[in-house]
Amino acid sequence: MGVAERVWQGRGRISDRLGTILIAVMILILIGDVLSQLLTGVIAVPYVASIIIEGIVVGLAYGLAGIGLSMTYSILSFANFAHGDTITVGAFSGWSVAYAIGGIGSTSFGSLFLLNATPGISIVTSFWVVILGLISAAVITVAVSLAVDRLVYHPIRDAEGISLLIASIGVALTFRYLIAFFYGTSVRGITDPASKVGLFSVNGQIGVGVIRPNQQLAQLTSTDALPAFLELTSTAGPSEVILSMTLHAVVLVVVASLLMLGVHLLLQQTKLGKAMRAMADNKSLAQVSGIPTERIIRMTWIIGGALTGMAGFLIVLNSGTTNFNFGWRLLLYIFASVILGGIGSIYGAIAGGLIIGLVNSIAIIWLPSGLTKVAAFAVLIIVLLVRPEGLFGGVTTA
C-alpha cells in the first residue's frame, strides 16, 4: 500500500468520525460548564442531582412506552400512529377500574368509573387498588389492541406500509374522541399527593426519611424525618430538602425497570423471544422455517399492548393528572426515543427514552423551561446526522 493510499484512507476515517468527535467535544464542554457552575456556586449539587433524577424518571416512562412501538414496527413493519392514544386508553381504563374499586360505597359506580369522583387514591393509602388498576390497564389495553388488529390491521396486513400507517391514524382519532366523549376534555386530577422519600436536613442532622404530604419540614424533629437506617452527622443548619422523589415516581422507576428486565429475558431466554427476533430479521425466512407468524404477531400485540397500557397508567400515577389527548402529545417524544435508539430495536427504545428524558431535564441549566424540548430534538437530529440508523441500528439481538 502506497503512502498516498494510506493518507487517503486516513482522511476517510477522520471524515467518518468527525461528527462523533464534534459530539464528544460538545459533551465535554457542557460537562465542564456544569462543573464550573457547581464550583462557583451558581448552581448547587442537590439541584443538579434532582434534575438528573427527574430526567431518569421521565426517560424510563418514554422507554417503557416506546418498547411496544418498537415491537410493532420491527415485526409488522409499520409506524403505529395509534400508539399514543393506546397509552391514553390504558391510562383511563386502568384508573377507571382503580376508582371503581377504591371508591366503593362513597358514590355511584358511574361517577367513579368515569372519574367524576375523588376517592382519594395514592400508593400509600391504596396500594392494592393501584396494583389492580395497573393490571387492569394491561389487560384492557391488550384486549383493545387485539380487537383493533383483527378488525383493522389484519385485513390490510399485506398492503403497503402507507395503508397501515393511515389506518393507524384513523384508529388514533377514534380512540381519542371516544375517550373525549365518555370522559370529557378537561384535565382531571387523578391521585392524591404522595409522600416524598429522600435525603433531608432536619435541625442540623442529615439522613434519609419520608415526608408525608403537606408536612412542613421545619416543624419536624430529627426522629420524625430521619429513621435509624441512615443518619449522618452535620453542622447545625436550617431544615431543608436536599434530594427527594415522590413515592409515585419510585413506583414508576421500579415497575418500569422490572418490566424492561422481563422483556430482555423474554427476548433472549425463551423460544417465543427467539422466534420474535427471527421474524423481525426476516419474515419470509421465518415463515419458511416453520415459525407460526400469525401467533408471533398476536403475541406482539399482547406484550406490546400490556406494556403500553401499564406505561400510560404509571405516567398518570407519577404526574397525578390526565386528559383525553395526553398520549397523543407524548407520541412525538416516544417516536423521538425510538428513532434515536434505532427504530425496531427494543434496547434502542429504552436507551433513546433515557437520553431524551435526561436531555429534556438537564437542558434547564442553560435554557428557559419552554425551550428544553427543543434541546431534546436537537440532540436527536445531531445523533442521526452522525449515525442515521440510530444508536442501536443494525443490532439484531432485540
N, C-alpha and C positions, 0 to 999 in steps of 0.2 A: 504493500500500500504506500503510495507516494505521499510526500509532505502536503501537497495541495489537497489531496483527497481527505487526509486526516484533518486538515484545517477546515475543510468544507463540512465534514461530519460534525466536528466540534461546534461550528457555528449553528448547525441544525439543532443539536441538542440544547444549546443555550437558548435558541429561539423558542423551542418547545417548552422549556422550563422557565422562561421569562415571566410568564403570568404567575406561576407558583411562587417564584422568588419575590415578585412585587407584593403578592398577598402576604407572604411571610413578613416582609418588611413593614407593611401596614399594620399587621397584628402586633409586631414588636413595638412600633411607635405608639400604638394605643395603650399597650400594657405599660410602657414607660410613662405615658401621660397619667395613667391611673396611679401608678406608684408615686409620681411626683406630687399629685394632688393629695395622696394619703400622707406623705411625709411633711407637706407644708400645712396640713390641717384644713385644706379646702373641703375635703370630704372625709368622713370617718369610716373606719373599718366595719363597724356594725351596719352602716348604710350600704356599703358595697356588698357585704355578705347577704343582707336582706334582699337586694335586687337580684342577686345570683340565685337565691332560693326561689324567689318568685318566678324567675325565668325557667328554672328546672320544673317547677310545678306546671306552668303553662306548657312547656315543651313536652312533658310526659303526656299531657292531655292531647296535644296535637299528634304526638307519635302514636298513641293508642287509637285515636280516631283514624289516623292515616293507614293503619295496618289493613283494615277492611277495604279501603280504596285501592291500595296497592295489590291486594289479593285478587280483586275483581279485574283489575287491569291486566295483571300478569297471566291469568288463566282464561278470562273471557275476552281480552284484547279490546276493551273499550273504556273510555273515561266516563265514569258514572257520575253525572252531574246531580243525581238524586241523593248522593251520599250525605250532603249537608243536611238535607231535610229528613233523611233517615235518622240522623243524630237527634233532630228535634222530636221525631216520633218516639224514639227511645226515651228521651227525657220526659216528655209529657205522659207517656203511658206508665213509665215506672213510678213517677211521682203521683199519678192518679191512684195507683194501687197503694202506695205508701200512705197517702192521705186517707183513703177509704179504710185502711186497717188501723192507722194511728188515731183516727178521729171518731172511731165507733162510739155512738151514743152522744156525741157532742152536738151534732146537727144532722141534717138529712144526708143520705148516701149520695144523691145527685150533686149537692153542693160540694161535698168532699171530692167526689170523683172528677168534677170539672174544676177543681182547685179554686172554688169560690169561698173557701173557709180557711181558717188559720188554726189548725190543730196543734201547732207548736212542736215542730219536729226538728231534732238535731241529733247528731251521732251520740251525744251523751245521754239525752233523755229518752231517745227512741232508737236504740242500737239495732234491735232485731227488725224494727219497722223499716229502717234504712236498708238493711240487708235484703229483706223480702222485696223491697222496691227495686233494688239493683238486679236481683234475679228476674223479677217480672219484666224489667226493661229489656233484658237479654232475650227472654222467651217471646215476648210480644214482637220485638223487632225481627227476630228470626222468622216468626210466622208471617209477618208482613213482607219480608224480603223474599221468602219462598213463594208467596202468592203473586207478588209482582213479577218474579222470574217466570212463573208458569203462565201468567196471563199476558205479559207484555214482551219480555225479552226472549223467551223460548221460541215463539213463532218466527222471530226475525233473527235468530242467532247466526244463521249462515249468510245474512245480508252484510253489506259493507259496514264498517265501523261507524260511519256517519249516521246511519239509520238508528243504531243502538244509542248513539250519543243524543240524537234529537228525541228519541223515545224517553231517555232518562231525564231530559229537561221537562218533558211533559209529566213524568212521574213526580218530579220535584215540585212542580207547580200544584199538582193535585194534592200531594201531602201538605204543602204549606197552607193552602187555603181551606182544606178540610179542618186542619188544626185551628186556623183563624175562625172558622165557622162555629166550631164547638167550644173553643176556649176563649175566643175574643182576641183582640190585637194589642191589648195593654200589657205593659211589663208587670210581671207578678213576683212578689216576694214569696219565696218558697220555704226557706228554712229559718229557724231561729238562729241568732248569733251563737257561734261555737266558742268554747273555751280555747285559750291560747297556751301552747306549751313552748318553752324556750328558755333562754338564759336571761335572768333578771338580776338587777341590783336593788336590794331592799335594805334600807338602813345601813348602808355601807358593806353589806355582805352579798357576794355574788354566788349564784347557784342556779340549778335547773329547777323549774317549778311549773305549776299550772295556774293560770289566772282565769277565773270564771268571767263570763260576760258581765259588763257593767261594773266590774270590781275595780276600784281605784288602787293603783299600786302604792300610792303614798300612804294609804290607810292600813297597809298590811304590816305585820311583824315578820321577821325573818322566818319563823317557823310556819307561817301561813303560806308563804310562797316558795320556800326552799326545802324540799324534802331531804331526808338524810342521805340519799344515794349519791348526791354530789353537792358538796359545799366547798367553796373556795374563799379563803380569807382575803379581804381587800381593805384599803383605807376607807375611812368614813366618807360618804358622799350621798348625793340625792338618790331617791328611788327612781329607777328608770328601766325601760325595756331595752335590753341590749340586742337580743335577737329572738324572734318568735315566729311560730306558724300556728294557724288555727288547726284544730283537730280535724276539720273537714279537709283541709289541704293535706294533712298527714294521711288521711284515709285514701285520698286520690293517689298520692305517691305510692303507698303500699300496694293498693289494689292494682294500679296500672303496672307497677314493676312485676308483680306476681303473674299478671296476665301475659305480659311480654315474655317472661321466662317460660310460661306454659306454651306459648306459640313457638318459641325456639325449640323446646323439647319435642313438640308435636312434629315440627318440620324435619328435625334431624334424627329422631329416635324411633319414629313409627312408620309403618308401611303406608299409611294414609299420607303422611308428610312427604315421603319419598315419591309417591305417585303424583302428588300435587306439584312437586318440583319438576318431575319429568314432564308433566303436561304443560307447565309454564315454559319449559325449554323448547318443546316440540310437540304440539298437539297431535299432528299426523302420525309421528313415530310412536307416541303413547297409545294411540288407537290400534296401530298395527301390533304393538307389543301386548295387547290384551288388557290394557288398563281401562276400567269402566269409566269413560269420560263423563257421562251424564251423572254418575254417582259422585265423581270428584267435583263437578260443577255444583251439585246440590250441597255437598259438604262445604264448599267455598262460601256459599250464601249463608249456611248455618253458622260457621265460625266467624265470618266477616260481619254478619248481622248481629251476632251476640256481642262481639267486641264493640261494634258501633253503638248499639243500644246502651251498653254499660258506660261507654265514653260519654254519651250525652247525659246520662244520669249523674255521673261523677262531676262533670263540668258544672252542672247546675248545683250540685251539693257544695262545690267549692265557691261558686260565685254568689249563691243564695237567691238568684233571680233567674227568670226565664221569660221569653216571649216567643211568638209564633215563628219568627224568622231568624232566631239566633244561630241555628245550624247553617243557614244559607250564608250568613255573614262570616262564619268560621270556615266555610268551604275554601275560600281563597287561600287562607293560611295553611289549610291541610293540603291543598294541591301544591302550594309552595314547598311544604315539607317533603312531600312525596317526590316532587321533581328534583329538589335539591339533593335528596339522598340517592336518587336513581330510580325512576319510575318503574314499578314492578318488583322492587326489592323490599322485602319486609324489614330487614335491618336498616336499609336506607331510609325508610319511612320513620323509623324510631330515631335514628341519628339526625335526620333532617328536621324532625319536630323539635328535638332538643336544641339544635342550632338556631332555628327560627325563634323559639321561645326565649333563649338566652340573649340573642342579639336585640330582640324587641325590648327586653327588660333592661339590659346593660346600656343601651343607647341613650337612656335618660340622663346619663352622666354628661353627655355632650349636647344633646338635642332637647328641644321642648317636647313635652309629652305627646303633642299631636303629631310629631314627626318621627317618632320611634319606629312606627310601622314601615316608614319609607326606608329606614336603615335595614330592616329585615329583608325587604325585597331587593335592596341594593346589593346585599351580600349574595342573595340568590343569583342575580344577574352576573356578578363578578365571578362566582364559582362556575357557573355554566359557560362563561366565556373561556375559562381555563380548562374545564372538564365538562364538555357538553353532555356527556352521558350521565352526569351526576356523580356523587361521591362513591356510591356502590354500584354504579353502572357496570354491567359485564360480570358481576358476581353471580354465580349460578347456584349458590347454596341456598339462597332464600330471596 
